[in-house]
Amino acid sequence: MSELTREEIVAEIDRLKKEHAALDSKVTEYENQVWLSPEDQIAQKECKKLKLKAKERIYELEKMLNAK
């Protein structure tokens, strides 16, 4: 993997923060439903996994940014 520039890192962090916020909203929507179908339960779990992956990547990129 090639070395990312500071600007690329900042842009990726911004993109991931937006993605994380969108996933957070979707998870909240699922949590506010009275009943979830099995498909909705799977979708909710997938959203939570993707949200966590985005958060972990943001953390990694912020560490890279602070190291530069």
HELIX and SHEET records of a PDB file:
HELIX    1   1 ARG A    6  ASN A   32  1                                  27    
HELIX    2   2 PRO A   38  ALA A   67  1                                  30    
END                                                                             
